Amino acid sequence: MSSAEALLDSLGAGLGPWSYALVGGLAFLETSAFIGLIAPGELAVVLGGVLAGRGQMELPLLIAVVWAAAVAGDVCGFLLGRGLGRPFLVRHGARLGATPARLDQVDRFFARHGAKAIVIGRFAGIVRAMGPFTAGASGMRPGRFVAADVLGAGLWAGTFSGLGYLFAGSAGALLDVLHRAQLAAAIALAAALVVAVVMRRRVRA
C-alpha cells in the first residue's frame, strides 16, 4: 500500500460521517467568491470517491452531497456577482485572485459559449471558480443560470466522484493523471482563447 493510500485510509477512518461534510464544504467553497482559485474542491471530490471505493463512504450519498453543495456554492457566487456588480469585480478582483488576465479569459469563454459556459465551465478550473460571479455580474437571468448550473454541477459531481470510486485501488496514479489533465485543459483553454482573439482581430481588420 502506498503512502497516499495509507493516508486516505487513515483520513476516512478518522473522519467517519464527517467526511461528507468536508468534501461537501470544499465543493461549496470551490465557486464561492473566488475561493475556488485556492480551495481544492475538485481534488476533495475525487478523494471522496476513492474513500467510497474503499467502503468508507457511500457513493450515491457522496454524489448527492457534492451536487447539492456545488449548486449552493454556485448560487452564492451568482448572487454575490448580481449584488456587487461588474464594477466591484474590476476594482477588487485582483485581490481575490481574479486578475485582469483571468477575468478576460472567463469573459471570452462566456461570450463564446453563452449559457453553455456554465455547464462546460464546470470542468475548467478558472471558469468554475469565477463563472458564477461573472454570470451574476453580467445580468444573466437567474432561472437560466440555475437550470444550466444544476446540470453542470450534477455532471461534475458524478464524473469526479466516479473517477475516484473506479480507481480507488490506485489513488496515487489517479491523482497524478488528474494533475496532468488539469494542466492540459488549462493550456488548451488558453490556446483556444488566443485563437479566438486572433481570428476576431483579423475579421475586424
C-alpha positions as CSV (number, residue, x, y, z in Angstrom):
1,M,0.0,0.0,0.0
2,S,1.4,3.4,-1.0
3,S,1.8,6.3,1.4
4,A,-1.0,8.2,-0.3
5,E,-3.4,5.2,0.0
6,A,-2.4,4.7,3.7
7,L,-3.1,8.4,4.4
8,L,-6.5,8.1,2.7
9,D,-7.4,5.1,4.8
10,S,-6.4,6.9,8.0
11,L,-8.3,10.0,6.9
12,G,-11.5,8.1,6.1
13,A,-11.4,6.2,9.4
14,G,-10.7,9.3,11.4
15,L,-13.4,11.5,10.0
16,G,-16.2,8.9,9.6
17,P,-19.5,10.6,8.7
18,W,-17.8,14.0,8.8
19,S,-16.1,13.0,5.5
20,Y,-19.3,14.1,3.7
21,A,-19.3,17.5,5.4
22,L,-15.6,18.0,4.5
23,V,-16.0,17.1,0.8
24,G,-19.3,18.9,0.5
25,G,-17.8,22.0,2.2
26,L,-14.9,22.1,-0.2
27,A,-17.2,21.6,-3.2
28,F,-19.2,24.6,-1.9
29,L,-16.2,26.8,-1.5
30,E,-15.0,25.9,-4.9
31,T,-17.2,28.6,-6.5
32,S,-18.0,30.9,-3.6
33,A,-16.4,34.4,-4.1
34,F,-13.3,33.1,-5.9
35,I,-12.2,30.8,-3.1
36,G,-12.2,28.1,-5.8
37,L,-9.0,29.6,-7.1
38,I,-7.3,28.2,-4.0
39,A,-9.7,25.7,-2.5
40,P,-9.1,22.1,-3.7
41,G,-12.7,21.3,-4.2
42,E,-12.2,19.0,-7.2
43,L,-9.4,17.1,-5.5
44,A,-11.6,16.6,-2.5
45,V,-14.4,15.2,-4.6
46,V,-12.0,12.7,-6.2
47,L,-10.7,11.7,-2.8
48,G,-14.2,11.3,-1.6
49,G,-14.8,8.9,-4.5
50,V,-11.7,7.0,-3.5
51,L,-12.9,6.6,0.0
52,A,-16.3,5.4,-1.4
53,G,-14.4,2.8,-3.4
54,R,-12.7,1.7,-0.2
55,G,-16.0,1.2,1.5
56,Q,-15.6,4.2,3.8
57,M,-18.3,6.4,2.1
58,E,-21.5,5.6,0.2
59,L,-21.1,6.7,-3.5
60,P,-24.8,7.7,-4.1
61,L,-24.8,9.8,-0.9
62,L,-21.5,11.4,-1.8
63,I,-22.6,12.4,-5.2
64,A,-25.8,13.9,-3.8
65,V,-23.9,15.9,-1.2
66,V,-21.4,17.1,-3.7
67,W,-24.1,18.0,-6.2
68,A,-26.1,20.0,-3.7
69,A,-23.1,21.7,-2.2
70,A,-21.8,22.7,-5.7
71,V,-25.1,24.2,-6.7
72,A,-25.3,26.0,-3.4
73,G,-21.8,27.4,-3.9
74,D,-22.5,28.5,-7.5
75,V,-25.8,30.2,-6.5
76,C,-24.0,32.1,-3.7
77,G,-21.3,33.2,-6.2
78,F,-24.0,34.2,-8.7
79,L,-25.9,36.3,-6.1
80,L,-22.7,38.0,-5.0
81,G,-22.0,38.9,-8.6
82,R,-25.5,40.1,-9.1
83,G,-25.4,42.2,-5.9
84,L,-21.9,43.6,-6.2
85,G,-21.8,44.0,-9.9
86,R,-19.1,44.3,-12.5
87,P,-17.5,47.5,-11.0
88,F,-16.6,45.5,-7.9
89,L,-15.0,42.8,-10.0
90,V,-12.9,45.3,-11.9
91,R,-11.8,47.2,-8.8
92,H,-11.2,44.4,-6.3
93,G,-10.9,41.2,-8.4
94,A,-7.1,41.0,-8.4
95,R,-7.0,40.9,-4.6
96,L,-9.2,37.8,-4.7
97,G,-7.2,36.1,-7.4
98,A,-9.4,37.3,-10.3
99,T,-6.6,39.1,-12.2
100,P,-7.4,41.1,-15.3
101,A,-5.9,38.2,-17.4
102,R,-8.1,35.6,-15.7
103,L,-11.2,37.8,-16.0
104,D,-10.5,38.3,-19.7
105,Q,-10.3,34.6,-20.2
106,V,-13.7,34.0,-18.4
107,D,-15.3,36.9,-20.3
108,R,-14.3,35.4,-23.7
109,F,-15.3,32.0,-22.6
110,F,-18.8,33.2,-21.7
111,A,-19.0,35.3,-24.9
112,R,-18.3,32.3,-27.0
113,H,-20.5,29.7,-25.2
114,G,-23.2,31.7,-23.5
115,A,-25.3,29.6,-21.1
116,K,-23.4,26.5,-22.1
117,A,-20.4,28.1,-20.4
118,I,-22.0,27.2,-17.0
119,V,-22.0,23.5,-17.9
120,I,-18.8,23.4,-19.8
121,G,-17.0,25.7,-17.4
122,R,-17.6,23.3,-14.5
123,F,-14.8,21.3,-15.9
124,A,-12.3,24.2,-16.3
125,G,-10.8,25.4,-13.1
126,I,-10.7,29.1,-13.8
127,V,-14.2,29.3,-15.2
128,R,-15.6,27.1,-12.4
129,A,-14.2,29.4,-9.8
130,M,-15.1,32.7,-11.4
131,G,-18.0,31.8,-13.7
132,P,-21.0,32.1,-11.2
133,F,-19.9,35.6,-10.0
134,T,-19.2,36.7,-13.6
135,A,-22.6,35.4,-14.7
136,G,-24.4,37.3,-11.9
137,A,-22.5,40.5,-12.6
138,S,-23.3,40.2,-16.3
139,G,-27.0,40.2,-15.6
140,M,-27.8,36.6,-16.7
141,R,-31.3,35.6,-15.8
142,P,-31.4,33.6,-12.5
143,G,-33.6,30.8,-14.0
144,R,-31.3,30.3,-16.9
145,F,-28.3,30.2,-14.7
146,V,-29.8,27.7,-12.2
147,A,-31.0,25.4,-15.0
148,A,-27.6,25.2,-16.6
149,D,-25.8,25.0,-13.2
150,V,-27.8,22.1,-11.9
151,L,-26.9,20.1,-15.0
152,G,-23.3,21.1,-14.9
153,A,-22.8,20.5,-11.2
154,G,-24.5,17.1,-11.4
155,L,-22.2,16.0,-14.3
156,W,-19.2,17.3,-12.4
157,A,-20.2,15.6,-9.1
158,G,-20.8,12.3,-10.8
159,T,-17.8,12.4,-13.0
160,F,-15.1,13.1,-10.4
161,S,-16.7,11.1,-7.6
162,G,-17.0,8.2,-10.1
163,L,-13.4,8.6,-11.1
164,G,-12.2,8.3,-7.5
165,Y,-14.5,5.3,-7.0
166,L,-13.4,3.4,-10.1
167,F,-9.6,4.0,-9.4
168,A,-9.7,3.6,-5.6
169,G,-7.1,1.0,-5.8
170,S,-4.5,3.2,-7.4
171,A,-5.2,6.6,-5.8
172,G,-1.6,7.9,-6.3
173,A,-1.6,7.2,-10.0
174,L,-5.1,8.7,-10.4
175,L,-4.1,12.0,-8.7
176,D,-1.0,12.3,-11.0
177,V,-3.2,11.8,-14.1
178,L,-5.7,14.4,-12.9
179,H,-2.9,16.9,-12.3
180,R,-1.6,16.4,-15.8
181,A,-5.2,16.5,-17.2
182,Q,-5.9,19.8,-15.5
183,L,-2.7,21.3,-16.8
184,A,-3.5,20.1,-20.3
185,A,-7.1,21.5,-20.1
186,A,-5.8,24.9,-18.9
187,I,-3.3,25.0,-21.8
188,A,-6.0,24.0,-24.3
189,L,-8.4,26.7,-22.9
190,A,-5.7,29.3,-23.1
191,A,-4.8,28.3,-26.7
192,A,-8.5,28.4,-27.8
193,L,-8.8,31.9,-26.3
194,V,-5.7,33.1,-28.1
195,V,-7.0,31.7,-31.4
196,A,-10.4,33.4,-30.9
197,V,-8.7,36.7,-30.2
198,V,-6.5,36.5,-33.3
199,M,-9.5,35.5,-35.5
200,R,-11.6,38.4,-34.3
201,R,-8.8,40.8,-34.9
202,R,-8.4,39.5,-38.5
203,V,-12.1,39.8,-39.2
204,R,-12.2,43.4,-37.9
205,A,-9.1,44.2,-39.9
